[in-house]
Amino acid sequence: MKQIIIFFAFCLLTLAANAQYYRLPDWAEDLPYTSKNTIFAIGISDPRMQDTVLAKEIAEHRAISMAVLFNEAKVYYASDYFEKKSEEYRWFVMKEDIEELGKIEASGYVTKSNYQTISSHNNKNGEIMVLIKYNPDNEKSPNFFVTGEYYRQDFELSNTRAHETVRNIILKTKWCPNNDTDTLFTSFQMTNYNNNITTEIWFADKEIIPPGFFYHYESSIPDSFNIVNYNTSVSLLKGLWIAYIDSFMQSILKISKNYSSKMETVQDGYRVNRNDGITETTQESLARSVCKNTLSFAYGGMGINKNALFPRIYLYGERSPYTSFKQIEQQKTDSIAQIEAENKKCWLKKLFGKRKKDGKNR
């Protein structure tokens, strides 16, 4: 038995030592600024697709979907927070249940003439990442329709103090580029139960089945980054696209909730007399938040730290100034070079100044 354990430990160490770390392109950290006439968005293919042409097509289609969602999207959101506090046999027990439900709908007019791919990146994991520029035309009838759904529940089973978590994301699109002929349908669904992720992906009539591996990515932002600059964080173990769409949905719903929402709270307290002479006291409360907003967004960029994706998403017109960490490092290098040049200049001044003074004394 001991030899088996040692063997498995050796295998794990070997895999860890040989783990590949994939990189983000530099342009992904800080995107160009979005305007009413120009929207920038990122799309990512699933990992390790054998058909690279199809992977590029999927990445571009997902980028268009994101661009359409950024422009005047209808955001619906509802959440329940249930809390129960009870005293049983002199033990204080607290139970929590959090449930969130969100929906995003958007549409736009899309043809090959009003969007273009301006940057593309292929990493060693077979993921294709594209940056597109989309010019919306609000005067024409929409032919591209996007619907996103998000469900999350965190709950505790039987007061075990062990929390269960469920998260489900659905993204569907319908594109009619040629007057309702050759309509393209796509569907993406992800279920995350206690970090066990399953997907069902369709692009037109093709089912996409990504390999069920775990992936690791190089950090593009250091440990000293300011968390205030980012909306949320999502694990990258299942690839860039899953983390990207998950963080996007969370960020959009959080922004909408903070923009305008209504909240109601209900509380109740009661006592229960048991047959053994013990009296239990219980307090329950329910806080419900709902909102419906039509909003436009701007994607600022993304960073990676400790294999988690950190996005920067803003309401349109509220994007904060940002300096990429590559620019920060370059500024440090330039500053050090300037100090060294000044020190060298001062040393030469002292040297020649001393010689000149000595010459006058003679």
CORNOR-V194877 format. One record per pair of residues at least 24 apart in sequence whose ideal C-beta (glycine too) atoms are under 8 Angstrom apart, sorted by the first residue. I is the first residue (numbers start at 0). GAP is how many residues later the second one is. If there is no record, write none. Layout:
i: {I & I}
gap: {GAP & GAP}
This chain:
i: {18 & 19 & 19 & 19 & 20 & 20 & 20 & 21 & 21 & 21 & 21 & 21 & 21 & 21 & 21 & 22 & 22 & 22 & 22 & 23 & 23 & 23 & 23 & 23 & 23 & 23 & 23 & 24 & 24 & 24 & 25 & 25 & 26 & 26 & 26 & 27 & 27 & 27 & 27 & 27 & 27 & 28 & 28 & 28 & 28 & 28 & 28 & 28 & 28 & 29 & 29 & 29 & 29 & 30 & 30 & 30 & 30 & 31 & 32 & 32 & 33 & 33 & 33 & 33 & 33 & 35 & 36 & 36 & 37 & 37 & 37 & 38 & 38 & 38 & 38 & 38 & 38 & 38 & 39 & 39 & 39 & 39 & 39 & 39 & 40 & 40 & 40 & 40 & 40 & 40 & 40 & 41 & 41 & 41 & 41 & 41 & 41 & 41 & 41 & 42 & 42 & 42 & 43 & 43 & 43 & 43 & 43 & 43 & 43 & 44 & 44 & 44 & 44 & 44 & 45 & 45 & 45 & 45 & 45 & 45 & 46 & 46 & 46 & 46 & 46 & 46 & 46 & 46 & 46 & 46 & 47 & 47 & 47 & 47 & 47 & 48 & 48 & 48 & 51 & 51 & 53 & 53 & 54 & 54 & 54 & 55 & 55 & 55 & 56 & 57 & 57 & 58 & 58 & 58 & 59 & 59 & 59 & 60 & 60 & 60 & 60 & 60 & 61 & 62 & 62 & 62 & 62 & 63 & 63 & 63 & 63 & 63 & 63 & 64 & 64 & 64 & 64 & 64 & 65 & 65 & 66 & 66 & 66 & 66 & 66 & 67 & 67 & 67 & 67 & 67 & 67 & 67 & 67 & 68 & 68 & 68 & 68 & 68 & 68 & 69 & 69 & 69 & 69 & 69 & 69 & 70 & 70 & 70 & 70 & 71 & 71 & 71 & 71 & 72 & 72 & 72 & 72 & 72 & 72 & 72 & 72 & 73 & 73 & 73 & 73 & 73 & 73 & 74 & 74 & 74 & 74 & 74 & 74 & 74 & 74 & 74 & 74 & 74 & 75 & 75 & 75 & 75 & 75 & 75 & 76 & 76 & 76 & 76 & 76 & 76 & 76 & 76 & 76 & 76 & 76 & 77 & 77 & 77 & 77 & 77 & 78 & 78 & 78 & 78 & 79 & 79 & 79 & 80 & 80 & 80 & 81 & 81 & 81 & 82 & 82 & 82 & 83 & 83 & 83 & 84 & 84 & 84 & 85 & 85 & 85 & 85 & 86 & 86 & 86 & 87 & 87 & 88 & 92 & 94 & 94 & 95 & 95 & 95 & 96 & 96 & 96 & 96 & 97 & 97 & 97 & 97 & 98 & 98 & 99 & 99 & 99 & 99 & 99 & 100 & 100 & 101 & 101 & 101 & 101 & 101 & 101 & 101 & 102 & 102 & 102 & 102 & 103 & 103 & 103 & 103 & 103 & 103 & 103 & 104 & 104 & 104 & 105 & 105 & 106 & 106 & 106 & 106 & 107 & 107 & 107 & 107 & 107 & 108 & 108 & 108 & 108 & 108 & 108 & 108 & 108 & 109 & 109 & 109 & 109 & 109 & 110 & 110 & 111 & 124 & 124 & 126 & 126 & 126 & 128 & 142 & 142 & 142 & 143 & 143 & 143 & 143 & 144 & 144 & 144 & 145 & 145 & 145 & 146 & 146 & 146 & 147 & 147 & 149 & 149 & 149 & 163 & 163 & 164 & 164 & 164 & 164 & 165 & 165 & 165 & 166 & 166 & 166 & 166 & 167 & 168 & 168 & 168 & 170 & 187 & 189 & 189 & 189 & 191 & 194 & 194 & 196 & 196 & 198 & 209 & 209 & 213 & 214 & 215 & 216 & 216 & 217 & 218 & 218 & 218 & 219 & 219 & 219 & 219 & 220 & 220 & 220 & 220 & 220 & 221 & 221 & 222 & 222 & 224 & 224 & 224 & 224 & 226 & 228 & 228 & 228 & 229 & 229 & 229 & 229 & 230 & 230 & 230 & 230 & 230 & 231 & 231 & 232 & 232 & 232 & 232 & 233 & 233 & 234 & 234 & 234 & 235 & 235 & 235 & 235 & 236 & 239 & 242 & 242 & 243 & 243 & 243 & 246 & 246 & 246 & 246 & 247 & 247 & 250 & 250 & 251 & 251 & 254 & 254 & 254 & 254 & 254 & 255 & 255 & 255 & 256 & 256 & 258 & 258 & 258 & 258 & 259 & 259 & 260 & 260 & 260 & 261 & 261 & 261 & 262 & 262 & 262 & 263}
gap: {197 & 104 & 105 & 196 & 195 & 196 & 197 & 101 & 102 & 103 & 105 & 193 & 194 & 195 & 196 & 100 & 194 & 195 & 197 & 97 & 105 & 193 & 194 & 196 & 278 & 279 & 280 & 94 & 96 & 104 & 298 & 300 & 92 & 94 & 104 & 93 & 101 & 103 & 192 & 273 & 274 & 191 & 192 & 272 & 273 & 274 & 295 & 296 & 297 & 270 & 271 & 292 & 294 & 100 & 268 & 269 & 270 & 101 & 265 & 286 & 36 & 264 & 265 & 282 & 285 & 280 & 98 & 99 & 95 & 96 & 97 & 28 & 31 & 32 & 94 & 95 & 96 & 97 & 27 & 91 & 92 & 93 & 94 & 259 & 25 & 26 & 29 & 90 & 91 & 93 & 258 & 24 & 87 & 88 & 89 & 90 & 202 & 257 & 260 & 86 & 87 & 89 & 83 & 84 & 85 & 86 & 196 & 197 & 200 & 81 & 82 & 83 & 84 & 196 & 81 & 155 & 162 & 164 & 193 & 195 & 78 & 79 & 80 & 163 & 164 & 166 & 168 & 192 & 193 & 194 & 77 & 78 & 162 & 163 & 165 & 77 & 159 & 161 & 74 & 76 & 149 & 152 & 71 & 72 & 73 & 64 & 72 & 74 & 146 & 145 & 150 & 69 & 70 & 71 & 57 & 70 & 72 & 112 & 114 & 123 & 125 & 142 & 179 & 54 & 67 & 68 & 69 & 46 & 51 & 68 & 70 & 80 & 111 & 79 & 81 & 106 & 108 & 121 & 182 & 233 & 41 & 48 & 65 & 67 & 69 & 38 & 39 & 40 & 42 & 66 & 68 & 76 & 78 & 35 & 37 & 77 & 79 & 183 & 228 & 36 & 226 & 227 & 228 & 229 & 246 & 35 & 37 & 65 & 225 & 34 & 222 & 223 & 224 & 31 & 32 & 33 & 179 & 221 & 222 & 223 & 224 & 30 & 31 & 32 & 218 & 219 & 220 & 27 & 28 & 29 & 177 & 178 & 181 & 216 & 217 & 218 & 219 & 220 & 26 & 27 & 28 & 29 & 215 & 216 & 24 & 25 & 26 & 176 & 179 & 180 & 184 & 212 & 213 & 214 & 215 & 24 & 210 & 211 & 212 & 213 & 178 & 209 & 210 & 211 & 206 & 207 & 208 & 205 & 206 & 207 & 202 & 203 & 204 & 201 & 202 & 203 & 198 & 199 & 200 & 197 & 198 & 199 & 194 & 195 & 196 & 197 & 193 & 194 & 195 & 190 & 192 & 189 & 66 & 61 & 64 & 58 & 59 & 60 & 56 & 57 & 58 & 59 & 54 & 55 & 56 & 57 & 53 & 54 & 50 & 51 & 52 & 53 & 153 & 49 & 50 & 47 & 48 & 49 & 147 & 150 & 151 & 154 & 44 & 45 & 46 & 47 & 42 & 43 & 44 & 45 & 46 & 145 & 148 & 41 & 42 & 43 & 39 & 40 & 35 & 37 & 38 & 39 & 28 & 29 & 30 & 34 & 36 & 27 & 28 & 29 & 31 & 32 & 33 & 34 & 35 & 24 & 33 & 34 & 65 & 67 & 32 & 66 & 65 & 90 & 114 & 112 & 113 & 114 & 111 & 32 & 33 & 34 & 29 & 30 & 31 & 32 & 28 & 29 & 30 & 25 & 26 & 27 & 24 & 25 & 26 & 24 & 101 & 99 & 100 & 103 & 29 & 30 & 27 & 28 & 29 & 30 & 25 & 26 & 27 & 24 & 25 & 26 & 79 & 24 & 76 & 77 & 80 & 74 & 57 & 52 & 55 & 56 & 54 & 40 & 42 & 41 & 45 & 43 & 28 & 29 & 24 & 24 & 91 & 87 & 90 & 86 & 85 & 86 & 87 & 83 & 84 & 85 & 105 & 82 & 83 & 84 & 89 & 104 & 83 & 103 & 82 & 83 & 78 & 80 & 85 & 100 & 83 & 83 & 91 & 93 & 73 & 80 & 81 & 82 & 24 & 79 & 80 & 81 & 82 & 78 & 79 & 72 & 75 & 76 & 77 & 74 & 75 & 72 & 73 & 74 & 68 & 71 & 72 & 73 & 70 & 69 & 65 & 66 & 58 & 65 & 67 & 55 & 62 & 63 & 64 & 63 & 65 & 60 & 62 & 45 & 61 & 40 & 42 & 58 & 59 & 60 & 35 & 37 & 39 & 32 & 34 & 32 & 34 & 36 & 56 & 31 & 33 & 28 & 29 & 30 & 27 & 28 & 29 & 24 & 25 & 26 & 24}
